């Protein structure tokens, strides 16, 4: 009975002219009515009615509004608001390589519409929305979605199976070595997020039902070559152009390429700028240093943020796009490099928290010290942690992930791959040292949460949260945005402080080898500042020497009114001019 009712409802579905035209076109191409029905999700008898009445429908098409004429109508405000949230959700899914289909987007749109309609109450009671195929096609055109991912799962699975052979052929024909093959991938990072079972996560959730720092995220672009001997500088995209924590630093000196976007997302413009301004010069310098030909193969996902025009920019760089909806299985950087990096990131947070607790006052509790550390953990600390964690990712980890994609390319790679279990075990041990309830399963859940898509509630709050965070991290005024000057006095003070620390350790430690090694490491760590200080002192000494030199000579007497000018003294008798009459300037006074 349910099946019959469903079929009757489906047969009475109102078809658009575009749907009818598509059916006629497929029929003329030789496709059977049953195949057309399966392709378009319609009953065979519906297709038969349209195809059999072909002439009638063609006349309707001719009498309809011309194709290049668009009927503009005022869009329902609730639908427009829903579509804005839907776009955020689609981009979120795309950034995590989650396949999307037309039916999935339509279902999500309807769910969002009903949720927002319920929130608005009686004011939106009359508004209706059906998430029809016609709406989807118009929405797709308005938002410039070239292709809905996940519509052909069978074809994608086939592409994933055959692509390694295709890529191997490209590598062979181009003569690329492992040093010349690069892969980059974007990943989201919740930079101030603790595992959910920790008391920090529970307290934040209880005290901040609206904005929560743990939901503040950034986008990272990570990449390296297949040989693992060139890890690219991470590119960080954040939603604040000038966070307060970075006001004293020139962004060009940061260990990441700092960029900003309103929603902390990668865009085609940002990626193209990275490609031209950083990637090309970096790999060109690398090839020159390694004395290898400057020809590069760059492997990227087939997403809108990686424009196809990149292939035409430089003849030395061949950009190869991984087939759509296969990145989760084929993207080398996503096959363990990013998860290993994030494991290091969490473990290093625990390391720094332990160090902060050890250096804190002994009268405070462990929990209060940890709260103080976590409250002060800023985007600057996250950037430092990103640098340290990316440095720790081993070359063997990077080369190992290529074995899945190109086994023959990875045959010559040696070394053992870093064990994620070891990193997880160390993170758990450090967490327990801090009194946190963290087990291996919590670390796994924490890693998976970065790939989790946003909920409806989070999507609705995303703009509000961003504005509130920007208020908390308010951009400084012009007078505060100036980078702090490194004075010679401050520089000398801190360099001497390091020297005093080294000497103090030597005095209190009876183990000579240990104190000597520590003192040498401390001295070497500030060698760059010692060089700057030496240069400034040398310049200051030269200036003082010049001043003292000139002070030895008496000052020349000032010319009086009767002293002839030098030019007059040099004139020969024949050239001597008659007494010059003083040229009276308009501004001269009578007594001047």
C-alpha positions as CSV (number, residue, x, y, z in Angstrom):
1,X,0.0,0.0,0.0
2,X,2.8,2.4,1.0
3,X,4.6,1.6,-2.3
4,X,1.5,2.2,-4.3
5,X,0.8,5.6,-2.7
6,X,4.4,6.6,-3.2
7,X,4.2,5.6,-6.8
8,X,1.0,7.6,-7.3
9,X,2.5,10.7,-5.8
10,X,5.6,10.3,-7.9
11,X,3.6,9.9,-11.1
12,X,1.8,13.1,-10.4
13,X,5.0,15.1,-10.0
14,X,4.9,18.4,-11.9
15,X,7.7,18.3,-14.5
16,X,9.5,21.4,-15.7
17,X,10.1,22.1,-19.4
18,X,13.8,21.5,-18.8
19,X,13.1,18.0,-17.5
20,X,10.9,17.2,-20.4
21,X,13.5,18.5,-22.8
22,X,16.2,16.4,-21.1
23,X,14.0,13.3,-21.5
24,X,13.4,14.0,-25.2
25,X,17.1,14.6,-25.8
26,X,18.1,11.3,-24.1
27,X,15.5,9.4,-26.1
28,X,16.8,10.8,-29.4
29,X,20.3,9.7,-28.3
30,X,19.1,6.1,-28.2
31,X,18.6,5.7,-24.4
32,X,15.6,3.5,-23.5
33,X,12.7,4.9,-21.5
34,X,13.6,2.7,-18.5
35,X,17.2,3.9,-18.5
36,X,16.0,7.6,-18.7
37,X,13.7,7.0,-15.8
38,X,16.6,5.5,-13.7
39,X,18.9,8.4,-14.7
40,X,16.4,11.1,-13.8
41,X,14.7,9.4,-10.9
42,X,11.3,9.2,-12.6
43,X,8.8,6.4,-13.4
44,X,9.0,4.7,-16.8
45,X,5.4,5.7,-17.5
46,X,6.2,9.3,-16.9
47,X,9.0,9.2,-19.3
48,X,6.7,7.4,-21.9
49,X,4.1,10.2,-21.6
50,X,6.7,12.9,-22.3
51,X,8.5,11.1,-25.1
52,X,5.2,10.1,-26.8
53,X,4.0,13.7,-26.7
54,X,7.3,14.9,-28.1
55,X,5.9,17.3,-30.7
56,X,3.5,18.9,-28.2
57,X,6.3,19.6,-25.7
58,X,8.6,21.0,-28.4
59,X,5.9,23.5,-29.3
60,X,5.7,24.5,-25.6
61,X,9.4,25.1,-25.6
62,X,9.2,27.3,-28.7
63,X,6.4,29.4,-27.2
64,X,8.1,29.6,-23.8
65,X,10.4,32.4,-22.6
66,X,13.6,32.5,-24.7
67,X,16.6,30.8,-23.1
68,X,18.6,34.0,-22.8
69,X,15.7,35.8,-21.0
70,X,15.5,35.4,-17.3
71,X,12.3,36.0,-15.3
72,X,13.4,37.8,-12.2
73,X,11.2,37.4,-9.2
74,X,11.5,38.5,-5.6
75,X,12.9,35.7,-3.5
76,X,11.5,34.7,-0.2
77,X,13.6,36.2,2.5
78,X,13.6,33.1,4.6
79,X,14.7,31.0,1.6
80,X,17.5,33.5,0.9
81,X,18.7,33.3,4.5
82,X,18.5,29.5,4.4
83,X,20.6,29.5,1.2
84,X,23.3,31.5,2.8
85,X,23.6,28.9,5.6
86,X,23.4,26.1,3.0
87,X,26.4,27.6,1.1
88,X,28.4,27.6,4.3
89,X,27.5,23.9,4.9
90,X,28.4,22.9,1.3
91,X,31.8,24.6,1.5
92,X,32.4,22.9,4.9
93,X,31.6,19.5,3.4
94,X,33.7,20.3,0.3
95,X,36.7,21.4,2.4
96,X,36.6,18.0,4.2
97,X,36.3,16.1,0.9
98,X,32.8,14.8,1.9
99,X,30.8,13.7,-1.2
100,X,27.6,15.6,-1.9
101,X,24.7,14.7,-4.1
102,X,21.7,16.6,-5.4
103,X,19.3,14.7,-3.1
104,X,21.5,15.3,-0.1
105,X,21.7,19.1,-0.7
106,X,17.9,19.2,-1.2
107,X,17.3,17.3,2.0
108,X,19.7,19.6,3.9
109,X,18.0,22.7,2.5
110,X,14.6,21.5,3.6
111,X,15.9,20.7,7.1
112,X,17.5,24.1,7.4
113,X,14.4,25.9,6.1
114,X,12.1,24.1,8.6
115,X,14.5,24.8,11.5
116,X,14.8,28.5,10.7
117,X,11.0,28.7,10.1
118,X,10.4,27.3,13.5
119,X,12.8,29.7,15.1
120,X,11.0,32.7,13.5
121,X,7.6,31.6,14.7
122,X,4.4,33.2,13.4
123,X,6.2,35.7,11.2
124,X,7.3,32.9,8.9
125,X,4.2,30.7,9.2
126,X,3.0,31.4,5.6
127,X,6.4,30.8,3.9
128,X,6.7,27.6,2.0
129,X,9.6,25.7,0.5
130,X,9.7,22.3,-1.3
131,X,13.4,21.9,-2.2
132,X,12.4,20.9,-5.7
133,X,14.8,20.0,-8.5
134,X,13.9,23.3,-10.2
135,X,15.0,25.2,-7.0
136,X,18.2,23.2,-6.9
137,X,19.1,24.0,-10.5
138,X,18.5,27.7,-9.9
139,X,20.4,27.6,-6.6
140,X,23.3,25.8,-8.3
141,X,23.5,28.4,-11.0
142,X,23.3,31.3,-8.5
143,X,26.0,30.0,-6.3
144,X,28.2,28.9,-9.2
145,X,28.5,25.2,-8.3
146,X,30.0,23.7,-11.4
147,X,29.5,20.1,-10.3
148,X,27.8,18.5,-7.4
149,X,30.2,16.0,-6.0
150,X,29.1,12.4,-5.3
151,X,26.5,12.1,-8.1
152,X,28.3,9.2,-9.7
153,X,29.7,7.0,-7.0
154,X,30.3,4.1,-9.3
155,X,32.3,6.2,-11.8
156,X,34.3,7.7,-8.9
157,X,35.2,4.3,-7.5
158,X,36.4,3.3,-11.0
159,X,38.4,6.5,-11.3
160,X,40.0,5.8,-7.9
161,X,41.0,2.4,-9.0
162,X,42.5,3.4,-12.4
163,X,44.1,6.7,-11.4
164,X,47.3,5.4,-9.9
165,X,48.2,3.9,-13.2
166,X,47.3,7.2,-15.0
167,X,49.5,9.1,-12.6
168,X,52.4,6.7,-12.9
169,X,52.2,7.2,-16.7
170,X,52.3,11.0,-16.3
171,X,55.4,10.7,-13.9
172,X,57.1,8.3,-16.3
173,X,56.5,10.4,-19.4
174,X,57.6,13.6,-17.6
175,X,60.7,12.0,-16.2
176,X,59.9,13.3,-12.7
177,X,61.8,12.1,-9.7
178,X,60.5,11.9,-6.1
179,X,62.2,15.2,-5.4
180,X,60.2,16.9,-8.1
181,X,56.7,15.6,-7.2
182,X,54.7,17.6,-4.6
183,X,51.4,17.2,-3.0
184,X,49.5,19.8,-0.9
185,X,46.2,19.6,0.9
186,X,44.0,21.9,3.1
187,X,42.9,20.8,6.5
188,X,40.8,22.4,9.3
189,X,42.3,22.8,12.7
190,X,40.4,23.7,15.9
191,X,43.4,25.3,17.4
192,X,42.0,25.8,20.9
193,X,40.1,22.5,21.4
194,X,40.6,20.0,24.2
195,X,39.3,16.4,24.1
196,X,35.7,16.4,25.1
197,X,36.0,14.5,28.3
198,X,38.5,16.9,29.9
199,X,37.1,19.3,32.6
200,X,38.3,22.2,30.5
201,X,36.0,21.2,27.6
202,X,33.1,20.5,30.0
203,X,33.5,23.9,31.8
204,X,33.6,25.8,28.5
205,X,30.5,24.1,27.3
206,X,28.6,24.9,30.5
207,X,29.8,28.5,30.8
208,X,29.6,29.5,27.2
209,X,26.4,28.2,25.5
210,X,26.9,30.6,22.7
211,X,30.4,31.3,21.5
212,X,33.0,28.7,22.4
213,X,36.8,29.2,21.7
214,X,37.1,25.5,21.1
215,X,34.9,26.0,18.0
216,X,37.2,28.6,16.6
217,X,39.1,27.1,13.7
218,X,41.6,28.0,11.0
219,X,42.6,26.4,7.7
220,X,46.1,25.1,7.1
221,X,47.7,24.2,3.8
222,X,50.3,21.5,4.3
223,X,52.5,19.9,1.7
224,X,55.8,18.4,0.8
225,X,57.6,16.5,-2.0
226,X,57.5,12.8,-2.3
227,X,61.1,12.4,-1.2
228,X,60.2,14.1,2.1
229,X,63.3,16.4,2.0
230,X,61.3,19.6,1.4
231,X,58.4,20.4,3.7
232,X,56.7,23.5,2.5
233,X,56.0,26.3,4.9
234,X,52.5,25.9,6.2
235,X,49.9,28.5,5.0
236,X,47.5,29.5,7.7
237,X,44.1,31.2,6.9
238,X,42.5,32.9,9.9
239,X,39.4,35.0,10.2
240,X,41.2,38.0,11.8
241,X,43.6,40.1,9.8
242,X,45.4,41.6,12.8
243,X,44.9,39.5,16.0
244,X,45.9,41.2,19.2
245,X,48.4,38.4,20.0
246,X,50.4,39.2,16.8
247,X,50.5,43.0,17.1
248,X,54.2,43.0,17.9
249,X,55.3,40.8,15.1
250,X,55.9,41.4,11.4
251,X,53.8,38.7,9.7
252,X,56.5,38.0,7.1
253,X,58.7,36.7,9.9
254,X,56.2,34.2,11.3
255,X,56.9,30.4,10.8
256,X,53.6,30.3,8.7
257,X,52.4,32.2,5.7
258,X,49.7,34.1,7.5
259,X,46.6,35.0,5.4
260,X,43.0,35.9,6.4
261,X,39.5,35.4,5.2
262,X,36.2,36.2,6.8
263,X,35.4,32.6,7.4
264,X,39.0,31.3,7.7
265,X,38.5,29.4,4.4
266,X,40.9,28.8,1.5
267,X,39.8,30.5,-1.6
268,X,40.8,30.3,-5.3
269,X,42.4,33.8,-4.9
270,X,44.4,32.8,-1.8
271,X,45.6,29.6,-3.4
272,X,46.6,31.2,-6.6
273,X,48.6,33.9,-4.7
274,X,50.3,31.1,-2.7
275,X,51.1,29.2,-5.9
276,X,52.7,32.3,-7.6
277,X,54.3,34.1,-4.7
278,X,55.5,31.2,-2.5
279,X,55.4,27.8,-4.2
280,X,57.1,28.6,-7.5
281,X,60.1,30.6,-5.9
282,X,60.5,27.9,-3.1
283,X,60.7,24.9,-5.5
284,X,62.8,26.8,-8.0
285,X,65.4,27.6,-5.2
286,X,65.2,24.0,-4.0
287,X,65.9,22.6,-7.5
288,X,68.8,25.0,-7.9
289,X,70.3,24.0,-4.5
290,X,69.9,20.3,-5.3
291,X,71.2,20.8,-8.9
292,X,68.2,19.1,-10.4
293,X,66.1,20.3,-13.4
294,X,63.4,22.8,-12.5
295,X,60.4,20.8,-13.5
296,X,57.7,20.2,-11.0
297,X,54.6,18.0,-10.8
298,X,52.0,19.4,-8.2
299,X,49.2,17.1,-7.1
300,X,46.1,18.8,-5.8
301,X,42.4,18.0,-5.2
302,X,39.8,18.8,-7.8
303,X,38.0,21.5,-5.9
304,X,36.8,25.0,-6.7
305,X,39.6,26.5,-4.6
306,X,42.2,25.0,-7.0
307,X,41.4,26.7,-10.3
308,X,42.2,24.9,-13.5
309,X,44.0,28.0,-14.8
310,X,46.9,27.1,-12.6
311,X,48.0,24.6,-15.3
312,X,48.7,27.5,-17.7
313,X,50.7,29.8,-15.4
314,X,54.1,28.2,-15.6
315,X,55.6,25.8,-18.1
316,X,57.9,24.4,-15.5
317,X,55.1,23.4,-13.1
318,X,52.5,20.7,-14.2
319,X,49.4,20.9,-12.0
320,X,47.6,17.5,-11.8
321,X,44.1,17.3,-10.4
322,X,43.0,14.2,-8.4
323,X,39.6,13.0,-9.8
324,X,36.6,14.4,-7.9
325,X,35.4,12.4,-4.9
326,X,38.6,10.3,-4.8
327,X,40.8,12.6,-2.7
328,X,40.0,10.7,0.5
329,X,41.5,7.6,-1.0
330,X,44.2,9.1,-3.2
331,X,45.5,12.4,-1.7
332,X,49.0,11.6,-0.3
333,X,49.0,14.4,2.2
334,X,45.6,13.2,3.5
335,X,46.7,9.6,3.9
336,X,48.3,10.1,7.3
337,X,50.5,13.2,7.1
338,X,47.8,15.6,8.4
339,X,46.6,13.2,11.2
340,X,50.2,12.7,12.3
341,X,50.7,16.4,12.4
342,X,47.6,16.9,14.5
343,X,48.7,14.2,16.9
344,X,51.9,16.1,17.4
345,X,49.9,19.3,17.8
346,X,47.8,17.9,20.7
347,X,50.8,16.2,22.4
348,X,52.8,19.4,22.2
349,X,49.9,21.3,23.8
350,X,50.1,18.9,26.7
351,X,53.9,19.2,26.9
352,X,53.6,23.0,27.1
353,X,50.9,22.7,29.7
354,X,53.1,20.4,31.9
355,X,56.0,22.9,31.5
356,X,53.8,25.8,32.5
357,X,52.5,23.9,35.5
358,X,56.0,23.0,36.6
359,X,57.2,26.6,36.3
360,X,54.1,28.0,38.1
361,X,53.8,28.8,41.8
362,X,53.6,25.8,44.1
363,X,50.7,27.1,46.1
364,X,48.2,26.8,43.3
365,X,46.3,23.7,42.4
366,X,47.1,21.7,39.2
367,X,43.7,22.5,37.7
368,X,44.0,26.2,38.4
369,X,47.4,26.3,36.8
370,X,46.1,24.5,33.8
371,X,43.2,26.8,33.5
372,X,45.5,29.8,33.6
373,X,47.7,28.3,30.9
374,X,44.7,27.4,28.7
375,X,43.1,30.8,29.1
376,X,46.2,32.5,27.9
377,X,46.8,30.2,25.0
378,X,46.5,32.5,22.0
379,X,46.7,32.3,18.2
380,X,50.4,33.1,18.6
381,X,50.9,30.0,20.8
382,X,49.0,28.0,18.2
383,X,51.3,29.2,15.4
384,X,54.4,28.3,17.5
385,X,52.8,24.9,18.1
386,X,52.0,24.4,14.4
387,X,55.7,25.2,13.6
388,X,57.0,22.7,16.2
389,X,54.5,20.0,15.2
390,X,55.1,20.3,11.4
391,X,58.9,20.1,12.1
392,X,58.4,16.8,13.9
393,X,56.7,15.1,11.0
394,X,59.4,12.8,9.7
395,X,60.4,12.4,6.1
396,X,59.6,8.7,6.4
397,X,56.0,9.5,7.2
398,X,55.7,11.6,4.1
399,X,57.4,9.1,1.8
400,X,55.4,6.3,3.3
401,X,52.0,7.7,2.2
402,X,53.0,7.6,-1.4
403,X,53.2,3.8,-1.3
404,X,49.4,3.7,-1.6
405,X,49.3,5.8,-4.7
406,X,52.5,5.0,-6.5
407,X,54.1,1.8,-5.1
408,X,57.0,1.8,-7.6
409,X,57.9,5.4,-6.7
410,X,58.2,4.5,-3.0
411,X,60.4,1.4,-3.5
412,X,63.6,3.2,-2.8
413,X,62.4,5.0,0.3
414,X,64.0,3.9,3.5
415,X,63.5,4.6,7.2
416,X,60.7,3.7,9.5
417,X,57.4,5.5,9.6
418,X,56.5,7.3,12.7
419,X,54.0,5.4,14.8
420,X,50.8,7.3,15.5
421,X,50.2,4.9,18.4
422,X,53.5,6.1,20.1
423,X,52.5,9.8,19.7
424,X,49.0,9.0,21.1
425,X,50.4,7.1,24.0
426,X,52.7,10.0,24.9
427,X,49.8,12.4,24.7
428,X,47.7,10.3,27.0
429,X,50.6,10.0,29.5
430,X,51.1,13.8,29.5
431,X,47.4,14.4,29.9
432,X,47.1,12.2,32.9
433,X,50.1,14.0,34.4
434,X,48.0,17.1,34.2
435,X,45.1,15.3,35.9
436,X,43.0,15.1,32.7
437,X,40.7,12.2,31.9
438,X,42.1,11.3,28.5
439,X,42.5,7.8,26.9
440,X,43.6,6.7,23.4
441,X,40.0,6.7,22.3
442,X,39.7,10.4,23.3
443,X,42.7,11.3,21.2
444,X,41.1,9.5,18.3
445,X,37.8,11.3,18.8
446,X,39.7,14.6,19.0
447,X,41.3,13.9,15.6
448,X,38.1,12.9,14.0
449,X,36.3,16.0,15.3
450,X,38.4,18.1,12.9
451,X,36.9,16.3,9.9
452,X,33.4,16.5,11.4
453,X,31.0,18.7,9.5
454,X,29.3,21.6,11.3
455,X,25.8,21.0,12.8
456,X,22.8,23.2,11.9
457,X,23.2,25.1,15.2
458,X,26.9,25.8,14.5
459,X,26.1,26.9,11.0
460,X,23.5,29.4,12.3
461,X,26.0,30.7,14.9
462,X,29.1,30.9,12.6
463,X,28.8,34.5,11.7
464,X,27.8,35.6,15.2
465,X,30.7,33.7,16.8
466,X,33.1,35.2,14.3
467,X,32.0,38.7,15.2
468,X,32.2,38.1,18.9
469,X,35.6,36.6,18.6
470,X,36.8,39.6,16.6
471,X,35.5,41.8,19.4
472,X,37.5,39.8,21.9
473,X,40.5,39.9,19.7
474,X,39.9,43.5,18.6
475,X,42.3,44.8,16.1
476,X,44.6,47.4,17.8
477,X,44.6,51.1,16.8
478,X,47.3,52.5,14.6
479,X,49.4,53.5,17.6
480,X,49.2,50.0,19.0
481,X,49.8,48.2,15.7
482,X,53.3,49.5,15.4
483,X,55.8,46.8,15.9
484,X,57.8,47.2,19.1
485,X,61.3,48.5,18.6
486,X,64.1,46.3,19.8
487,X,66.3,48.8,21.7
488,X,70.0,48.2,22.3
489,X,69.5,48.5,26.1
490,X,66.7,45.8,26.1
491,X,68.8,43.6,23.8
492,X,71.9,43.8,26.0
493,X,69.8,43.1,29.2
494,X,68.3,39.9,27.9
495,X,71.5,38.6,26.3
496,X,73.3,39.2,29.7
497,X,70.4,37.4,31.4
498,X,71.0,34.3,29.3
499,X,74.7,34.5,30.1
500,X,73.9,34.8,33.8
501,X,71.6,31.8,33.6
502,X,74.4,29.7,32.1
503,X,76.9,30.8,34.7
504,X,74.3,30.2,37.5
505,X,73.7,26.6,36.3
506,X,77.4,26.0,36.2
507,X,77.7,27.2,39.8
508,X,74.9,25.0,41.2
509,X,75.4,21.8,39.2
510,X,78.3,19.6,40.3
511,X,78.1,17.7,37.0
512,X,80.5,19.7,34.8
513,X,79.6,18.0,31.5
514,X,75.9,18.7,32.0
515,X,76.2,22.3,33.0
516,X,78.8,23.0,30.3
517,X,76.6,21.5,27.6
518,X,73.5,23.5,28.8
519,X,75.6,26.7,29.0
520,X,76.9,26.2,25.5
521,X,73.3,25.5,24.2
522,X,72.0,28.7,25.9
523,X,74.9,30.7,24.5
524,X,74.3,29.4,20.9
525,X,70.6,30.0,21.2
526,X,71.1,33.8,21.4
527,X,74.0,34.0,19.0
528,X,71.9,35.9,16.4
529,X,71.0,38.5,19.0
530,X,74.6,38.7,20.2
531,X,75.7,39.5,16.7
532,X,73.1,42.2,16.4
533,X,74.2,43.7,19.7
534,X,77.9,43.6,18.6
535,X,77.1,45.4,15.4
536,X,75.1,48.1,17.2
537,X,77.9,48.6,19.7
538,X,80.5,48.8,17.0
539,X,78.4,51.4,15.1
540,X,77.9,53.4,18.3
541,X,81.7,53.3,19.0
542,X,82.5,54.6,15.5
543,X,80.0,57.5,16.0
544,X,81.6,58.4,19.3
545,X,85.0,58.3,17.8
546,X,84.0,60.6,15.0
547,X,82.5,63.1,17.4
548,X,85.6,63.1,19.6
549,X,87.8,63.6,16.5
550,X,85.9,66.7,15.4
551,X,85.9,68.1,18.9
552,X,89.8,68.3,18.8
553,X,89.6,71.0,16.1
554,X,88.6,74.6,17.0
555,X,85.5,75.8,15.3
556,X,86.2,78.1,12.3
557,X,85.4,81.8,12.9
558,X,82.1,83.0,11.6
559,X,82.5,85.5,8.7
560,X,81.9,89.1,9.7
561,X,80.3,91.8,7.6
562,X,83.7,93.1,6.5
563,X,85.2,89.7,5.6
564,X,85.3,89.3,1.8
565,X,83.7,86.3,0.3
566,X,85.9,83.5,-1.0
567,X,84.6,84.1,-4.5
568,X,85.7,87.7,-4.3
569,X,89.1,86.7,-3.0
570,X,89.6,84.5,-6.1
571,X,88.8,87.1,-8.6
572,X,91.8,88.4,-10.7
573,X,92.4,92.2,-11.1
574,X,91.1,92.0,-14.7
575,X,88.0,90.2,-13.5
576,X,87.5,92.5,-10.6
577,X,84.0,93.8,-10.7
578,X,82.9,97.3,-9.6
579,X,81.6,97.5,-6.1
580,X,78.5,95.5,-6.1
581,X,75.2,97.1,-5.2
582,X,73.3,95.0,-2.8
583,X,70.2,93.6,-4.4
584,X,67.3,94.7,-2.4
585,X,64.8,91.9,-2.0
586,X,61.1,92.7,-1.5
587,X,61.2,91.1,1.9
588,X,64.2,93.1,3.1
589,X,63.5,95.7,5.8
590,X,64.9,99.2,5.8
591,X,67.1,98.5,8.8
592,X,68.3,95.0,7.5
